[in-house]
Amino acid sequence: MSNSQQPEVRQGRKISKVWIIPILGLLLGGWLVKRQLDDMGEIVLVTFDNAEGLEANKTEVRCRSVKIGKVESIELSGDDLKVEVRMRINSSHLRLIRDGAQFWVVRPRVSASAISGLGTILSGSYIELDPGPGGEEKLSFIGEEQPPLTPASVAGLRLELDAVSPGSVAVGSGVYFLGNPVGRVERRSFDPILRLTTFGIFIDEEYAQLVNSETRFWRDNGIELEVGTQGFNLELPSLDSLISGRINFGTPENINEGEPLEVESASFPLFASLDEANASAFESAADFLLLLERSVRGLNPGAPVEFRGLTVGRVSEISYQLVENTSVQKTPVLIQLNEYLLQKHFPASFRDEGAKGLQAALERGLRASVKSSNIITGQMFIDLDYYPDLPGTKLTLVNEYVVLPTIETGFERLEDQVAALLEKLNNLEIETLLAKAGNTADSATETLSEIQRTLVAQDTVVGDARTTLQEITKAVRAFKDIAEANDTKALSSDLRATLAQLNASLKPLSNEGVVYGDLRRTLDEIRSMSRSMERMTTEIADKPNSLLFGKDPNSRKIPRARRKR
């Protein structure tokens, strides 16, 4: 074979130009698929207790009222019957789905503290997202059944308050400082083991600096009627406090402002009243023991201790446990002097005298006494004062407590005397005395009735005497006519003289005679006495007790008709 007949071998092309267009189409399709997948976003699972107001492929997911996704499916889990809501979040907003985010359903809600979600009546319910302060990416959450009053992303101060007696404070109640609203209660929970109610409160960022380490929180709810040493104190709250209660906070006057909070979330006790909050800041400068020989009824822990009208402390404890082997004849009372009040009322030289100064005060007659601050309520307080007339005493200790000698004031002795008098009055057998008085009055009434019957008989005698006087008068006139008659004049002078003497003897018995006048006055006095006795018997018959207690000066006489004679 010749060399001219050998085949020519050449290298072929690796890729044909025909495949360029399909490859470009495949790359473009892949890019479009990736873009579509990116635009679809991620599936986020949120679990709720119920699916009220939610619909698949219709309910929107919003953040600050901006749509960021949509609900794709709603399913019921088989074990705990929870509602699993799968929602697709747009890829441009996936940065909002992170640890600490909150989801809740916005629907119409009406409660005692607020009304919300009314705008969804026409547009329908939707799921609201609060992204929270920030964290790692997360795609599974537990939804909130109630919308948070303050989203977690809102800047401010969040605190926890522990209360033994929560009162009517509820979620939505206001938090106030000097009467100004500065925050709100976000949540409330109860621990059955510790038996404490915990409140989560939020204070707006602009007011967060008002809270420090010495801040006290106390509740203010309802109408409060306080009976204390100053009498009755009635406080009427505002309408919102009456409905849902509220929490106040501040720093007590008798302590200095505390340091700023070092942590963002702290816990404080919630006191039942302002008095309890102030009492918690009490700083004792000295403790003294009183041994009282009288009843301590009305003297309660917390009662003020005063020195000549200035409050300097409080009663801390009343118990026989304060002193061992103490006779029950003396009641131990522990009092505490307040450091802040002592600094406020007394100079430093007086406070720094120490034991020598106290010994000198006892020698000058320093004594403690229990006095009444309010007679109506019966509240008592401890009064410290000097009594120079009393002999000085030495400083004594009982169970490591300094004992202050006590004294009973004049008012206390007066109270004891009044109490003894009232006890005697209570021991009197009033019913027996009244029964005896009633029997005496009945006997007096019967006696007066007999006197009245006797006077009636005397009236008859007086009438007979009046008739006799009239007959005597007629006889005197007859004798006078006979004496002045012509026939009588004709008699002998002796007989005329005898008749004249007889006429002169009978003249005192005539109308103008002295005897007749005396008899008439006597009869008038008898009639007056008879009327007085009649009035007295009538008064006793109407009010038998007047025989013992006299006639009521304010009573009015009832006119009575005169008895016919």
ChimeraX attribute file (.defattr): number of C-alpha atoms within 10 A of each C-alpha:
attribute: neighborCount
match mode: 1-to-1
recipient: residues
	/A:1	5
	/A:2	5
	/A:3	6
	/A:4	6
	/A:5	7
	/A:6	8
	/A:7	7
	/A:8	5
	/A:9	6
	/A:10	6
	/A:11	5
	/A:12	7
	/A:13	7
	/A:14	6
	/A:15	8
	/A:16	8
	/A:17	8
	/A:18	8
	/A:19	9
	/A:20	10
	/A:21	9
	/A:22	10
	/A:23	11
	/A:24	11
	/A:25	11
	/A:26	11
	/A:27	11
	/A:28	12
	/A:29	12
	/A:30	12
	/A:31	12
	/A:32	12
	/A:33	12
	/A:34	12
	/A:35	11
	/A:36	11
	/A:37	12
	/A:38	13
	/A:39	13
	/A:40	15
	/A:41	18
	/A:42	19
	/A:43	19
	/A:44	19
	/A:45	19
	/A:46	20
	/A:47	21
	/A:48	20
	/A:49	15
	/A:50	14
	/A:51	16
	/A:52	10
	/A:53	15
	/A:54	21
	/A:55	18
	/A:56	15
	/A:57	13
	/A:58	14
	/A:59	18
	/A:60	23
	/A:61	24
	/A:62	19
	/A:63	16
	/A:64	9
	/A:65	11
	/A:66	11
	/A:67	16
	/A:68	21
	/A:69	24
	/A:70	22
	/A:71	23
	/A:72	17
	/A:73	16
	/A:74	19
	/A:75	14
	/A:76	16
	/A:77	11
	/A:78	8
	/A:79	6
	/A:80	8
	/A:81	12
	/A:82	15
	/A:83	18
	/A:84	20
	/A:85	23
	/A:86	20
	/A:87	24
	/A:88	21
	/A:89	24
	/A:90	19
	/A:91	15
	/A:92	12
	/A:93	14
	/A:94	19
	/A:95	14
	/A:96	19
	/A:97	24
	/A:98	20
	/A:99	17
	/A:100	17
	/A:101	22
	/A:102	22
	/A:103	24
	/A:104	20
	/A:105	22
	/A:106	22
	/A:107	20
	/A:108	15
	/A:109	12
	/A:110	11
	/A:111	8
	/A:112	12
	/A:113	13
	/A:114	11
	/A:115	10
	/A:116	13
	/A:117	15
	/A:118	15
	/A:119	12
	/A:120	14
	/A:121	10
	/A:122	7
	/A:123	8
	/A:124	18
	/A:125	23
	/A:126	24
	/A:127	23
	/A:128	21
	/A:129	22
	/A:130	21
	/A:131	20
	/A:132	17
	/A:133	14
	/A:134	15
	/A:135	14
	/A:136	9
	/A:137	14
	/A:138	16
	/A:139	13
	/A:140	15
	/A:141	18
	/A:142	15
	/A:143	22
	/A:144	15
	/A:145	13
	/A:146	11
	/A:147	18
	/A:148	16
	/A:149	14
	/A:150	17
	/A:151	16
	/A:152	17
	/A:153	14
	/A:154	12
	/A:155	14
	/A:156	17
	/A:157	20
	/A:158	21
	/A:159	17
	/A:160	19
	/A:161	21
	/A:162	21
	/A:163	20
	/A:164	15
	/A:165	14
	/A:166	22
	/A:167	15
	/A:168	17
	/A:169	22
	/A:170	21
	/A:171	23
	/A:172	22
	/A:173	24
	/A:174	25
	/A:175	24
	/A:176	20
	/A:177	16
	/A:178	9
	/A:179	9
	/A:180	10
	/A:181	16
	/A:182	19
	/A:183	24
	/A:184	23
	/A:185	25
	/A:186	20
	/A:187	17
	/A:188	18
	/A:189	13
	/A:190	15
	/A:191	9
	/A:192	8
	/A:193	6
	/A:194	8
	/A:195	12
	/A:196	16
	/A:197	17
	/A:198	21
	/A:199	24
	/A:200	18
	/A:201	23
	/A:202	23
	/A:203	24
	/A:204	17
	/A:205	14
	/A:206	11
	/A:207	14
	/A:208	17
	/A:209	12
	/A:210	15
	/A:211	21
	/A:212	16
	/A:213	14
	/A:214	18
	/A:215	18
	/A:216	22
	/A:217	26
	/A:218	24
	/A:219	25
	/A:220	26
	/A:221	25
	/A:222	20
	/A:223	13
	/A:224	13
	/A:225	11
	/A:226	12
	/A:227	14
	/A:228	17
	/A:229	20
	/A:230	12
	/A:231	14
	/A:232	13
	/A:233	10
	/A:234	10
	/A:235	13
	/A:236	12
	/A:237	16
	/A:238	14
	/A:239	11
	/A:240	15
	/A:241	20
	/A:242	16
	/A:243	17
	/A:244	20
	/A:245	24
	/A:246	28
	/A:247	25
	/A:248	22
	/A:249	21
	/A:250	20
	/A:251	20
	/A:252	19
	/A:253	10
	/A:254	16
	/A:255	14
	/A:256	10
	/A:257	16
	/A:258	12
	/A:259	11
	/A:260	13
	/A:261	14
	/A:262	9
	/A:263	8
	/A:264	9
	/A:265	11
	/A:266	13
	/A:267	13
	/A:268	17
	/A:269	16
	/A:270	25
	/A:271	25
	/A:272	19
	/A:273	16
	/A:274	18
	/A:275	12
	/A:276	15
	/A:277	22
	/A:278	18
	/A:279	13
	/A:280	12
	/A:281	16
	/A:282	19
	/A:283	16
	/A:284	16
	/A:285	14
	/A:286	13
	/A:287	17
	/A:288	18
	/A:289	23
	/A:290	22
	/A:291	18
	/A:292	19
	/A:293	14
	/A:294	13
	/A:295	11
	/A:296	15
	/A:297	9
	/A:298	19
	/A:299	21
	/A:300	19
	/A:301	15
	/A:302	17
	/A:303	20
	/A:304	24
	/A:305	25
	/A:306	18
	/A:307	15
	/A:308	11
	/A:309	10
	/A:310	14
	/A:311	17
	/A:312	23
	/A:313	27
	/A:314	23
	/A:315	21
	/A:316	19
	/A:317	17
	/A:318	18
	/A:319	11
	/A:320	15
	/A:321	10
	/A:322	17
	/A:323	17
	/A:324	9
	/A:325	8
	/A:326	14
	/A:327	10
	/A:328	9
	/A:329	11
	/A:330	14
	/A:331	20
	/A:332	23
	/A:333	22
	/A:334	21
	/A:335	25
	/A:336	22
	/A:337	23
	/A:338	21
	/A:339	18
	/A:340	18
	/A:341	18
	/A:342	18
	/A:343	13
	/A:344	12
	/A:345	11
	/A:346	11
	/A:347	10
	/A:348	11
	/A:349	8
	/A:350	11
	/A:351	14
	/A:352	10
	/A:353	12
	/A:354	10
	/A:355	11
	/A:356	11
	/A:357	13
	/A:358	17
	/A:359	17
	/A:360	16
	/A:361	18
	/A:362	22
	/A:363	18
	/A:364	17
	/A:365	18
	/A:366	23
	/A:367	22
	/A:368	24
	/A:369	19
	/A:370	23
	/A:371	17
	/A:372	19
	/A:373	19
	/A:374	17
	/A:375	10
	/A:376	9
	/A:377	15
	/A:378	15
	/A:379	20
	/A:380	23
	/A:381	23
	/A:382	22
	/A:383	21
	/A:384	20
	/A:385	15
	/A:386	16
	/A:387	16
	/A:388	13
	/A:389	8
	/A:390	14
	/A:391	11
	/A:392	18
	/A:393	17
	/A:394	14
	/A:395	17
	/A:396	12
	/A:397	12
	/A:398	13
	/A:399	10
	/A:400	11
	/A:401	16
	/A:402	18
	/A:403	19
	/A:404	22
	/A:405	20
	/A:406	17
	/A:407	16
	/A:408	15
	/A:409	13
	/A:410	9
	/A:411	12
	/A:412	16
	/A:413	11
	/A:414	11
	/A:415	13
	/A:416	13
	/A:417	12
	/A:418	12
	/A:419	12
	/A:420	12
	/A:421	12
	/A:422	12
	/A:423	11
	/A:424	10
	/A:425	11
	/A:426	10
	/A:427	9
	/A:428	11
	/A:429	9
	/A:430	11
	/A:431	9
	/A:432	10
	/A:433	11
	/A:434	12
	/A:435	11
	/A:436	12
	/A:437	16
	/A:438	16
	/A:439	13
	/A:440	16
	/A:441	20
	/A:442	16
	/A:443	13
	/A:444	17
	/A:445	21
	/A:446	14
	/A:447	13
	/A:448	19
	/A:449	17
	/A:450	12
	/A:451	16
	/A:452	18
	/A:453	13
	/A:454	13
	/A:455	19
	/A:456	15
	/A:457	12
	/A:458	15
	/A:459	17
	/A:460	13
	/A:461	12
	/A:462	17
	/A:463	14
	/A:464	12
	/A:465	14
	/A:466	15
	/A:467	12
	/A:468	12
	/A:469	18
	/A:470	15
	/A:471	12
	/A:472	15
	/A:473	18
	/A:474	13
	/A:475	14
	/A:476	19
	/A:477	16
	/A:478	12
	/A:479	17
	/A:480	18
	/A:481	12
	/A:482	14
	/A:483	20
	/A:484	14
	/A:485	11
	/A:486	10
	/A:487	9
	/A:488	15
	/A:489	13
	/A:490	10
	/A:491	12
	/A:492	9
	/A:493	11
	/A:494	9
	/A:495	14
	/A:496	16
	/A:497	13
	/A:498	11
	/A:499	18
	/A:500	16
	/A:501	12
	/A:502	15
	/A:503	16
	/A:504	12
	/A:505	11
	/A:506	19
	/A:507	19
	/A:508	14
	/A:509	20
	/A:510	19
	/A:511	14
	/A:512	10
	/A:513	12
	/A:514	13
	/A:515	15
	/A:516	17
	/A:517	15
	/A:518	12
	/A:519	14
	/A:520	15
	/A:521	12
	/A:522	13
	/A:523	17
	/A:524	13
	/A:525	11
	/A:526	16
	/A:527	16
	/A:528	12
	/A:529	13
	/A:530	19
	/A:531	16
	/A:532	12
	/A:533	17
	/A:534	19
	/A:535	13
	/A:536	16
	/A:537	21
	/A:538	15
	/A:539	17
	/A:540	18
	/A:541	18
	/A:542	11
	/A:543	14
	/A:544	22
	/A:545	18
	/A:546	14
	/A:547	17
	/A:548	11
	/A:549	8
	/A:550	10
	/A:551	13
	/A:552	9
	/A:553	6
	/A:554	6
	/A:555	7
	/A:556	7
	/A:557	7
	/A:558	6
	/A:559	6
	/A:560	7
	/A:561	6
	/A:562	7
	/A:563	7
	/A:564	4
	/A:565	7
